[in-house]
Amino acid sequence: MRHHKFVTISAAFAMALSLAACSSATPDEPGTDEPGTDEATSAPEEEETIDLAFIQGVIGDNFYISMECGVLAAAEEMGGIEVSVQGPQKWDAALQQPIVASVLATEPDAILIAPNDVSALQRPLEEAAGASEVVLVDTTVEDPSFAVSEISSDNVGGGAAAFAAIQELVPDGGKVLVIDNQPGISTSDARVQGFEGAVAEDSSFEYVGVQYAQNQPARAADIVTSTLQRFPDLKAIFATNLFSAEGAATGIAQAGMEGKVQVVGFDAGPAQVDALRAGTVQAIIAQQPYDIGYQGVQQAVAALRGEATESKIQTGFTIITLANLDSEEGQAALYASGC
């Protein structure tokens, strides 16, 4: 059963108030210091405290750190919200599931979570929704109907933006490759979908497919070197996350193709920015994780108070290159290392 926790008056204090009320004098009784004044004071109103658990996709990642900053800012501004933050050490549904179970045992009023897998987290989160309000942030599951709200970047649009960046970098067109993490992650699946849809509309480019690096830079490097053996005229790579971009840059260097193959990455943490400055990637697509976290708290609190919520919210993104990296817009889009 969903519940709210309250800061209540102690029994002793309540009894003292009751006794004071019983012994207060009327204007006609002796001992009244000020006629017409009741010595008893009304008890302070109960103060609602909401327990909110934020379960990150992976702990320590700058994207989720930025999201945590948004969660904490919203909690502080709204007041009366206690936030706990947990997450697995790596992106792995098997590691995230016991965290969900542990969080549920504490009976929070609301849970904000970035599910690690669209299938594996479906049942656990459906069960969680029976006891807490659940808001899905960043990623989702196959059937999110149990959730108060889904809040994420427009990842289809982000994939299309990645292709737009490649069009700018390679105006004459050519062969393009996508390196993704793994199938079954809603966000990166959508990025691939958006990229594929965009490249299909430009006949000057040839899409050579998507391959999966399983969050392993070494595997991404191997993918690039083997792809370059098949397609030595490869012009660009869209890497859907940091590890894919890191490995892609390594593979390009190993093949002696630096400057000949352009890389567009995703996210704007310190590592991605360093890669952009170093020239190992030529563009990055920045999301708005702070806004996702902030709005997640707003939606959770609205649900707990019986107010209207938005079933789906999408946030925007910024294409960052060396040309705008140090601009106000570029700097505002970078992810935080701490709150």
N, C-alpha and C positions, 0 to 999 in steps of 0.2 A: 504494500500500500504506500502511495506517495505521501510524504509527510514534510512538515516544516519543524525546525528546531527553534525554540525560543529561549531568550535569556529571561528567567522568571525571578520574582521577588522571593527571598528566602522565607521559610515558614516563620522564623523568629520575628523577622521584620513585619510580616503580615500580622502576626499576633499582637505586636506592639501597637501597630496602627489601630487594630480592633479595640484594644484596651483604652487607647487614647480617645477613641471616638465615644466609648461608653462612659468615660469619666469626665468628659467635657461639660462645663457648666452652661446653663442657659442665662440669659440676661438677668433673670430674677433670682438666681442662686448666689449665695455668698462665695467668695473666692474667685470670682470672675475678674481677671485683670482688665480685660477690655470688653465691655458689654457688646453682645451681638457677634463676637468673634469665636468661631469654632476652632479649637486647638488642633483637631484632627485635620490632616492634609490628605488629599486624594492620592492613591497609589499611582506611581508612574506607570505609563502605558508599557505593555510588554513590547520588547524589541525583537523583531524577526531576524534570525540569523540563517542564512542559506549556506549549506555545505555544497560546494561545487568541486567536482573532480575533473581535472584535465588530463587525459591520457594521450600523450604525444605519439606520433608515428614511430619516432626514434628519438631517444634522449640525446641532448647535446648538439643537435643539428641546428644551424643558424636559422633555417626556415621556421622550425618549431620554437626556437628561442624568441624570434620576433613575434610569433603567434602568442606565446606565453606573455610577452610584454603587453599585447593587446588585451588578453584575458585579465591580467592584473590591473591594468589601467581602468578597464570597465568596472571591475569589482570595487576598486577604490572609489571611483566616482559615484557609483550607485549606492555604496555603503551596505554594511550588514552582510557581506558575502565573504566566507572563508574559502580559500582556494588551496587545493592540494594538487601537485603535479607529479606525474609518473610517466614512464615510457620504457620500452625495451631498449637494450643496448644496441641492437641492430634491427633492420626491417625484417621481421619474421613473425608471422601470425602465431606460430607455436610459442613464441616468447611473450606475445601480447595477450594471449588468452588467459594465462594465470594472473596477469595484472588486472584484467577486467574482473575476474572472480574475486581477487583480493579487495578491489575497490568496492565491489558490490557488498562485501561483508561489512563494510563501514556504513552502509545505508546512506549514501549521499542523496541530497535532494535532486541534483542534476549532474549529468556526465557529458563533457565535451570530449569527443574521441575522433582520432584519425585512424580508421580501420586499416590494418595491414593487408587485408585480402577481402575481396568482394564476397567470397563464399564462406571461408573459414570463420569469419566473425559474424555471419548472419544470425545464427542461432543464439550465441552468447549475448548479442546486443538486443535481440528480441526479448530474451529473458530479463536483461537489465532494464528494458523499458517498462517492465511490469512493476518495477519498484522505484525507478528514477526517471526524470525527464532526460531524454537523450538527444543531443545535438551532434550531428555528423559534421566534422570540420575537415576540409581539404579532400579527404577520400570518402568513399561511400561503400555500400554493399548492394547485393543484387536486388533486394526489395527493401527500400528504406522507409516504407509506409509507417513504421512504428516510431520514426523519429519526429521530434518537434520541428526540426529544420535541417536542411542540408546547405552548408555554406562552403563554397570553394571558388577557386579561380575559374574563369571561363577557359578551361583547358583545351577545348576544341579550337577556340579562338587563339589560344597560345600556340598551338601547333601551326595554325595558319600564319601567325606572326613570325614564327621561326622560318617558314618558307619565304615570307616577305623579306626577311633579313637576308636570306640566301640570294633572292632575286637582286637585291642591292649589291651584294658582294660578288655575284657572278652574273653580270647582266647579259652575257652571251648564252647562258644556259649550259646544260650538260648533265652528266649523271650525278644522282644524289642518293645517299644512303641514310637510313635511320638506325641508330643504336639505342635500344631501350633497355630497361632493367629486366623485367620479366612480365609475362602475360598475367592478367588478373588483378592488376593495380589500376583502380578506376581512373586516377588522374593521368598517368602516363599512357594508358590505353586511349584516352580521349585526345591527348596530344598527338599521338600517332595518327588517329583518325582525322584530326584537323589538318595535319601536314599532308596526309595522303589525298584528302579532298582538294587541297589547294594546288598541289603539284599536278594533279590530274587535269586542272584547268589551264595549264601552261605547257603548250606543246614543245617549247624550246628545252624543256627538262625531261630527263628519263629517270624514273624512279626504279632503283635496283632492289628495293625491298627493305624490310626491317629485320634486324638480328638482335639477340638478347645476350647481354653481358652479365646478368645476375649480380649486379652491383660490384663486379670485380674488374678493376681497371686493366689487369693483365689480360683478361678475356676480351675486353673491348679492344685492346691493342692488337690481339691476335685476329680479331674480326676485321680490323682495318687492313692489316698486312695481307691477309688472305683475299680480301675484297679487291685490293689494289693489284694483286696478281691476276685476278679475273678481269678487272676493269681499270687498267693503268691510267685511263683518262677520267677517273672519278674527280668531280669538281668540288663537292661539298658533302658535309655530314651534319645531320641534326642529331645531337646527343640529348636525350630527354632528362638526364640528371647529371650530377657532378661526376660520379665515377665513370659514367660512359664518356663524358667529355674529356676527363683526365686520360683515360685509356686511349681515346681517339687521337689525342695530341701525341701521345707516346708512339702509337703505331705509325702516324704520319712521319714523325722524326726518324723512326727506325727504317722506314722505307725511303728516306731522303727526299720526301715530298713537301717539306715545309714551305709555306708560301704558295703552294700549288693546289692544296686542298683546304678549303675553308671549313671551319667548325663553328656551328651555332649551338650554344649550350642553354640550359635552363637553370633558373634561380640565380640569386645575386648575393650569396654569402661571401666572406673574405676570400675563400679559395677560388671561387669563380672570378672575383674581381682581380685577384693576382694573375690568374690565367689570361684574363683579358688584357691586362697591362703588359704581360710578358709576350703577348701575341700568339699564345698557343690556342686560344679561341678568338674569334673575330667579332662575336656578338653574343649577348646573353639575354634571356627573356626573364624579367623580374616579375614575380607575383606580388600580392599584397597580403602577406600573412598576418600582419598586425591587425588589419581591418577584419580579417576572418575571425581572429580570436575575440576581438572587441564585440563584433556583431553576434558571435556565438553566445556570449554571456547575456547580451540583451534578449536574445530569443529564448534562452533557458529561463530567465527571470520572468519574462512575459508569460510563458507557459505555466510557471508555478503560481503566478498571480491570477490565472484564468483569463489573461488578456489574449488578443489576437496575435498569431505568429505568422511568419512567412515560410511556406514549405520549402522554398528553394531560393537561395541568394547566390549570385555570382559576382565576383570582384574582377577588376581589370588587371592589366599588366603593362609593363614598360619595356621597350626594346632598348638595350643599352649597348653602345659601341664606344670605342675610344673617343669618338667625336663628341659625345654628350656625357661621358662618364663623370666628369668633374663639374658638370652644370648643376644647377639647383635641382632640376628634375631628376637627373641621374643619381645624385647623392641621396635624395629623398627616397629613392626606390631600393637602396641597398639594405640588406638584412642586418639585424642587430647581433652583437656578440654577447650582450647582457642587457638587463633592464635597469 
